[in-house]
């Protein structure tokens, strides 16, 4: 279980030097063996929450716990060792590294092509077309997104943090991704999304709005609430 205990995150406005609150006194529990979807309007703090989860940012105040251990001060490497995997909204390019090598580095050992194919197939890519390609500018944004997701699967672990994984994904691949997310339900899966289809497979939905206490509940509790919220519902994507 991951627990946010009175977590606050703020930055200073460069022009006015005033404090700008991004997340304010967040108290949230994310259970294991659970798919948690985090949604809300743009600028509500969703990506900031991902950075706090992964140790890329530290809270201005409050604590973050994982399995009752205080991990607030731990950085990205330490959290990766604890089993945290992340796929960002904007994937990174690695010139000079092939897709196959990237997957092997993520998994920590040499892999057969058949094993690599399993990871790539799970995100809608064919291994023979991509395993020897470099992770560089010749790949489209959608291809990079899928390769990053495959890398997270190859790394494995107990906690998967996915920031808008549907971005740049075609409809067929999206349906395959839904199956992949469902197959990870025995882990802790945290998905930042506006996609209605992803929200519909989530066990827990967290509605995050700028500077306010998150609203969290089961899928059955939260979907009607989202439907009533014009600000959020207007942004939910169905495909």
FIVEX-894820 format. One record per residue (C-alpha): residue in three letters; residue number from 1; x, y, z. Coordinates in nm, 3 decimals. Layout:
+--------+-----+---------+---------+---------+
: residu : num :       x :       y :       z :
+--------+-----+---------+---------+---------+
:    ALA : NUM :       X :       Y :       Z :
...
+--------+-----+---------+---------+---------+
//
This chain:
+--------+-----+---------+---------+---------+
: residu : num :       x :       y :       z :
+--------+-----+---------+---------+---------+
:    UNK :   1 :   0.000 :   0.000 :   0.000 :
:    UNK :   2 :   0.111 :   0.357 :  -0.077 :
:    UNK :   3 :   0.001 :   0.630 :   0.161 :
:    UNK :   4 :   0.015 :   1.008 :   0.128 :
:    UNK :   5 :   0.005 :   1.168 :   0.471 :
:    UNK :   6 :  -0.078 :   1.542 :   0.460 :
:    UNK :   7 :   0.137 :   1.585 :   0.149 :
:    UNK :   8 :   0.179 :   1.937 :   0.022 :
:    UNK :   9 :   0.371 :   2.055 :  -0.283 :
:    UNK :  10 :   0.425 :   2.416 :  -0.379 :
:    UNK :  11 :   0.660 :   2.622 :  -0.596 :
:    UNK :  12 :   0.754 :   2.988 :  -0.603 :
:    UNK :  13 :   0.610 :   3.203 :  -0.879 :
:    UNK :  14 :   0.909 :   3.333 :  -1.078 :
:    UNK :  15 :   0.748 :   3.673 :  -1.136 :
:    UNK :  16 :   0.594 :   3.746 :  -0.797 :
:    UNK :  17 :   0.803 :   3.514 :  -0.572 :
:    UNK :  18 :   0.475 :   3.412 :  -0.412 :
:    UNK :  19 :   0.407 :   3.051 :  -0.317 :
:    UNK :  20 :   0.197 :   2.861 :  -0.569 :
:    UNK :  21 :   0.026 :   2.557 :  -0.420 :
:    UNK :  22 :   0.003 :   2.260 :  -0.658 :
:    UNK :  23 :  -0.107 :   1.991 :  -0.410 :
:    UNK :  24 :  -0.247 :   2.083 :  -0.070 :
:    UNK :  25 :  -0.268 :   1.849 :   0.231 :
:    UNK :  26 :  -0.322 :   1.533 :   0.027 :
:    UNK :  27 :  -0.430 :   1.232 :   0.233 :
:    UNK :  28 :  -0.462 :   0.931 :   0.008 :
:    UNK :  29 :  -0.422 :   0.555 :   0.031 :
:    UNK :  30 :  -0.349 :   0.347 :  -0.280 :
:    UNK :  31 :  -0.402 :  -0.023 :  -0.220 :
:    UNK :  32 :  -0.199 :  -0.311 :  -0.358 :
:    UNK :  33 :  -0.352 :  -0.562 :  -0.604 :
:    UNK :  34 :  -0.554 :  -0.272 :  -0.735 :
:    UNK :  35 :  -0.588 :  -0.055 :  -1.045 :
:    UNK :  36 :  -0.614 :   0.308 :  -0.938 :
:    UNK :  37 :  -0.704 :   0.571 :  -1.198 :
:    UNK :  38 :  -0.622 :   0.934 :  -1.126 :
:    UNK :  39 :  -0.821 :   1.189 :  -1.322 :
:    UNK :  40 :  -0.916 :   1.557 :  -1.309 :
:    UNK :  41 :  -0.885 :   1.875 :  -1.510 :
:    UNK :  42 :  -0.555 :   1.990 :  -1.663 :
:    UNK :  43 :  -0.331 :   2.163 :  -1.412 :
:    UNK :  44 :  -0.492 :   1.977 :  -1.124 :
:    UNK :  45 :  -0.165 :   1.825 :  -1.006 :
:    UNK :  46 :  -0.183 :   1.478 :  -1.164 :
:    UNK :  47 :   0.166 :   1.482 :  -1.318 :
:    UNK :  48 :   0.304 :   1.634 :  -0.999 :
:    UNK :  49 :   0.157 :   1.342 :  -0.806 :
:    UNK :  50 :   0.337 :   1.101 :  -1.042 :
:    UNK :  51 :   0.668 :   1.282 :  -0.983 :
:    UNK :  52 :   0.615 :   1.263 :  -0.607 :
:    UNK :  53 :   0.535 :   0.892 :  -0.633 :
:    UNK :  54 :   0.851 :   0.823 :  -0.830 :
:    UNK :  55 :   1.078 :   1.043 :  -0.617 :
:    UNK :  56 :   1.145 :   1.296 :  -0.892 :
:    UNK :  57 :   1.012 :   1.567 :  -0.663 :
:    UNK :  58 :   1.000 :   1.589 :  -0.284 :
:    UNK :  59 :   0.695 :   1.714 :  -0.092 :
:    UNK :  60 :   0.708 :   2.063 :   0.053 :
:    UNK :  61 :   0.546 :   1.906 :   0.359 :
:    UNK :  62 :   0.403 :   1.569 :   0.462 :
:    UNK :  63 :   0.517 :   1.209 :   0.421 :
:    UNK :  64 :   0.486 :   0.931 :   0.163 :
:    UNK :  65 :   0.483 :   0.568 :   0.281 :
:    UNK :  66 :   0.517 :   0.239 :   0.094 :
:    UNK :  67 :   0.433 :  -0.078 :   0.284 :
:    UNK :  68 :   0.444 :   0.130 :   0.604 :
:    UNK :  69 :   0.800 :   0.247 :   0.527 :
:    UNK :  70 :   0.871 :   0.620 :   0.498 :
:    UNK :  71 :   1.004 :   0.669 :   0.142 :
:    UNK :  72 :   0.965 :   1.049 :   0.132 :
:    UNK :  73 :   1.339 :   1.114 :   0.100 :
:    UNK :  74 :   1.411 :   0.831 :  -0.144 :
:    UNK :  75 :   1.502 :   0.923 :  -0.501 :
:    UNK :  76 :   1.417 :   0.759 :  -0.834 :
:    UNK :  77 :   1.687 :   0.490 :  -0.815 :
:    UNK :  78 :   1.593 :   0.382 :  -0.464 :
:    UNK :  79 :   1.226 :   0.360 :  -0.552 :
:    UNK :  80 :   1.305 :   0.164 :  -0.868 :
:    UNK :  81 :   1.489 :  -0.085 :  -0.646 :
:    UNK :  82 :   1.176 :  -0.112 :  -0.433 :
:    UNK :  83 :   0.985 :  -0.221 :  -0.745 :
:    UNK :  84 :   0.849 :   0.108 :  -0.883 :
:    UNK :  85 :   0.821 :   0.132 :  -1.265 :
:    UNK :  86 :   0.704 :   0.441 :  -1.449 :
:    UNK :  87 :   0.599 :   0.533 :  -1.802 :
:    UNK :  88 :   0.586 :   0.907 :  -1.862 :
:    UNK :  89 :   0.349 :   1.114 :  -2.072 :
:    UNK :  90 :   0.644 :   1.225 :  -2.290 :
:    UNK :  91 :   0.880 :   0.928 :  -2.352 :
:    UNK :  92 :   1.258 :   0.976 :  -2.370 :
:    UNK :  93 :   1.461 :   0.895 :  -2.683 :
:    UNK :  94 :   1.789 :   0.700 :  -2.654 :
:    UNK :  95 :   2.002 :   0.749 :  -2.964 :
:    UNK :  96 :   2.239 :   0.458 :  -3.020 :
:    UNK :  97 :   2.037 :   0.207 :  -2.815 :
:    UNK :  98 :   1.813 :  -0.046 :  -2.988 :
:    UNK :  99 :   1.467 :  -0.135 :  -2.862 :
:    UNK : 100 :   1.584 :  -0.488 :  -2.781 :
:    UNK : 101 :   1.881 :  -0.360 :  -2.580 :
:    UNK : 102 :   1.658 :  -0.115 :  -2.393 :
:    UNK : 103 :   1.422 :  -0.396 :  -2.294 :
:    UNK : 104 :   1.714 :  -0.612 :  -2.181 :
:    UNK : 105 :   1.856 :  -0.327 :  -1.972 :
:    UNK : 106 :   1.516 :  -0.275 :  -1.813 :
:    UNK : 107 :   1.476 :  -0.643 :  -1.730 :
:    UNK : 108 :   1.831 :  -0.672 :  -1.597 :
:    UNK : 109 :   1.932 :  -0.977 :  -1.802 :
:    UNK : 110 :   1.979 :  -1.116 :  -2.152 :
:    UNK : 111 :   1.650 :  -1.194 :  -2.323 :
:    UNK : 112 :   1.556 :  -1.419 :  -2.614 :
:    UNK : 113 :   1.379 :  -1.255 :  -2.907 :
:    UNK : 114 :   1.066 :  -1.451 :  -2.818 :
:    UNK : 115 :   1.059 :  -1.294 :  -2.472 :
:    UNK : 116 :   1.107 :  -0.947 :  -2.618 :
:    UNK : 117 :   0.821 :  -1.017 :  -2.856 :
:    UNK : 118 :   0.588 :  -1.081 :  -2.562 :
:    UNK : 119 :   0.655 :  -0.736 :  -2.416 :
:    UNK : 120 :   0.621 :  -0.563 :  -2.753 :
:    UNK : 121 :   0.310 :  -0.758 :  -2.852 :
:    UNK : 122 :   0.145 :  -0.653 :  -2.526 :
:    UNK : 123 :   0.163 :  -0.292 :  -2.647 :
:    UNK : 124 :   0.071 :  -0.364 :  -3.009 :
:    UNK : 125 :   0.417 :  -0.384 :  -3.170 :
:    UNK : 126 :   0.582 :  -0.667 :  -3.363 :
:    UNK : 127 :   0.927 :  -0.759 :  -3.228 :
:    UNK : 128 :   1.081 :  -0.835 :  -3.569 :
:    UNK : 129 :   0.996 :  -0.483 :  -3.688 :
:    UNK : 130 :   1.124 :  -0.303 :  -3.379 :
:    UNK : 131 :   1.374 :  -0.510 :  -3.182 :
:    UNK : 132 :   1.675 :  -0.383 :  -3.384 :
:    UNK : 133 :   1.554 :  -0.027 :  -3.434 :
:    UNK : 134 :   1.717 :   0.255 :  -3.242 :
:    UNK : 135 :   1.510 :   0.447 :  -2.989 :
:    UNK : 136 :   1.567 :   0.775 :  -3.172 :
:    UNK : 137 :   1.395 :   1.040 :  -3.382 :
:    UNK : 138 :   1.293 :   0.789 :  -3.650 :
:    UNK : 139 :   1.023 :   0.659 :  -3.415 :
:    UNK : 140 :   0.692 :   0.839 :  -3.391 :
:    UNK : 141 :   0.552 :   0.964 :  -3.061 :
:    UNK : 142 :   0.303 :   0.679 :  -3.052 :
:    UNK : 143 :   0.573 :   0.420 :  -3.117 :
:    UNK : 144 :   0.789 :   0.567 :  -2.841 :
:    UNK : 145 :   0.497 :   0.559 :  -2.603 :
:    UNK : 146 :   0.437 :   0.191 :  -2.665 :
:    UNK : 147 :   0.807 :   0.106 :  -2.636 :
:    UNK : 148 :   0.823 :   0.286 :  -2.301 :
:    UNK : 149 :   0.525 :   0.084 :  -2.180 :
:    UNK : 150 :   0.695 :  -0.235 :  -2.298 :
:    UNK : 151 :   1.008 :  -0.127 :  -2.107 :
:    UNK : 152 :   0.803 :  -0.084 :  -1.789 :
:    UNK : 153 :   0.663 :  -0.436 :  -1.838 :
:    UNK : 154 :   1.014 :  -0.575 :  -1.894 :
:    UNK : 155 :   1.141 :  -0.411 :  -1.576 :
:    UNK : 156 :   0.852 :  -0.559 :  -1.379 :
:    UNK : 157 :   0.807 :  -0.480 :  -1.013 :
:    UNK : 158 :   0.515 :  -0.433 :  -0.778 :
:    UNK : 159 :   0.414 :  -0.075 :  -0.861 :
:    UNK : 160 :   0.338 :   0.048 :  -1.214 :
:    UNK : 161 :   0.289 :   0.424 :  -1.257 :
:    UNK : 162 :   0.155 :   0.518 :  -1.600 :
:    UNK : 163 :   0.106 :   0.884 :  -1.697 :
:    UNK : 164 :  -0.159 :   0.905 :  -1.973 :
:    UNK : 165 :  -0.051 :   0.578 :  -2.138 :
:    UNK : 166 :  -0.318 :   0.619 :  -2.407 :
:    UNK : 167 :  -0.151 :   0.926 :  -2.561 :
:    UNK : 168 :  -0.058 :   0.865 :  -2.925 :
:    UNK : 169 :  -0.202 :   0.512 :  -2.924 :
:    UNK : 170 :  -0.426 :   0.394 :  -3.208 :
:    UNK : 171 :  -0.761 :   0.232 :  -3.132 :
:    UNK : 172 :  -0.650 :  -0.131 :  -3.189 :
:    UNK : 173 :  -0.343 :  -0.091 :  -2.970 :
:    UNK : 174 :  -0.551 :   0.086 :  -2.708 :
:    UNK : 175 :  -0.780 :  -0.216 :  -2.676 :
:    UNK : 176 :  -0.470 :  -0.435 :  -2.629 :
:    UNK : 177 :  -0.341 :  -0.197 :  -2.363 :
:    UNK : 178 :  -0.667 :  -0.229 :  -2.172 :
:    UNK : 179 :  -0.608 :  -0.607 :  -2.161 :
:    UNK : 180 :  -0.250 :  -0.548 :  -2.044 :
:    UNK : 181 :  -0.362 :  -0.321 :  -1.761 :
:    UNK : 182 :  -0.621 :  -0.578 :  -1.653 :
:    UNK : 183 :  -0.353 :  -0.851 :  -1.649 :
:    UNK : 184 :  -0.153 :  -0.644 :  -1.398 :
:    UNK : 185 :  -0.438 :  -0.627 :  -1.148 :
:    UNK : 186 :  -0.239 :  -0.834 :  -0.895 :
:    UNK : 187 :   0.011 :  -0.545 :  -0.871 :
:    UNK : 188 :  -0.031 :  -0.181 :  -0.771 :
:    UNK : 189 :  -0.121 :  -0.004 :  -1.096 :
:    UNK : 190 :  -0.161 :   0.374 :  -1.094 :
:    UNK : 191 :  -0.285 :   0.529 :  -1.420 :
:    UNK : 192 :  -0.320 :   0.902 :  -1.483 :
:    UNK : 193 :  -0.590 :   0.926 :  -1.747 :
:    UNK : 194 :  -0.889 :   1.103 :  -1.900 :
:    UNK : 195 :  -0.993 :   0.789 :  -2.086 :
:    UNK : 196 :  -1.340 :   0.666 :  -1.995 :
:    UNK : 197 :  -1.255 :   0.306 :  -2.093 :
:    UNK : 198 :  -0.960 :   0.303 :  -1.855 :
:    UNK : 199 :  -1.170 :   0.453 :  -1.577 :
:    UNK : 200 :  -1.422 :   0.173 :  -1.633 :
:    UNK : 201 :  -1.164 :  -0.099 :  -1.553 :
:    UNK : 202 :  -1.019 :   0.080 :  -1.250 :
:    UNK : 203 :  -1.094 :  -0.057 :  -0.904 :
:    UNK : 204 :  -1.044 :   0.287 :  -0.749 :
:    UNK : 205 :  -1.080 :   0.633 :  -0.905 :
:    UNK : 206 :  -0.918 :   0.945 :  -0.761 :
:    UNK : 207 :  -1.050 :   1.285 :  -0.871 :
:    UNK : 208 :  -0.772 :   1.540 :  -0.830 :
:    UNK : 209 :  -0.845 :   1.912 :  -0.857 :
:    UNK : 210 :  -0.593 :   2.191 :  -0.811 :
:    UNK : 211 :  -0.513 :   2.265 :  -0.448 :
:    UNK : 212 :  -0.808 :   2.073 :  -0.303 :
:    UNK : 213 :  -0.843 :   1.745 :  -0.117 :
:    UNK : 214 :  -0.865 :   1.450 :  -0.362 :
:    UNK : 215 :  -1.194 :   1.265 :  -0.388 :
:    UNK : 216 :  -1.146 :   0.889 :  -0.399 :
:    UNK : 217 :  -1.381 :   0.594 :  -0.415 :
:    UNK : 218 :  -1.467 :   0.277 :  -0.599 :
:    UNK : 219 :  -1.546 :   0.278 :  -0.970 :
:    UNK : 220 :  -1.915 :   0.242 :  -0.887 :
:    UNK : 221 :  -1.902 :   0.541 :  -0.654 :
:    UNK : 222 :  -1.693 :   0.773 :  -0.869 :
:    UNK : 223 :  -1.819 :   0.725 :  -1.226 :
:    UNK : 224 :  -2.159 :   0.884 :  -1.150 :
:    UNK : 225 :  -1.979 :   1.171 :  -0.977 :
:    UNK : 226 :  -1.759 :   1.228 :  -1.282 :
:    UNK : 227 :  -2.064 :   1.219 :  -1.507 :
:    UNK : 228 :  -2.214 :   1.501 :  -1.302 :
:    UNK : 229 :  -1.899 :   1.711 :  -1.320 :
:    UNK : 230 :  -1.907 :   1.910 :  -1.643 :
:    UNK : 231 :  -1.550 :   2.032 :  -1.592 :
:    UNK : 232 :  -1.410 :   1.679 :  -1.582 :
:    UNK : 233 :  -1.667 :   1.492 :  -1.790 :
:    UNK : 234 :  -1.613 :   1.731 :  -2.079 :
:    UNK : 235 :  -1.252 :   1.615 :  -2.095 :
:    UNK : 236 :  -1.312 :   1.241 :  -2.071 :
:    UNK : 237 :  -1.216 :   1.070 :  -2.395 :
:    UNK : 238 :  -1.410 :   0.766 :  -2.505 :
:    UNK : 239 :  -1.164 :   0.613 :  -2.754 :
+--------+-----+---------+---------+---------+
//
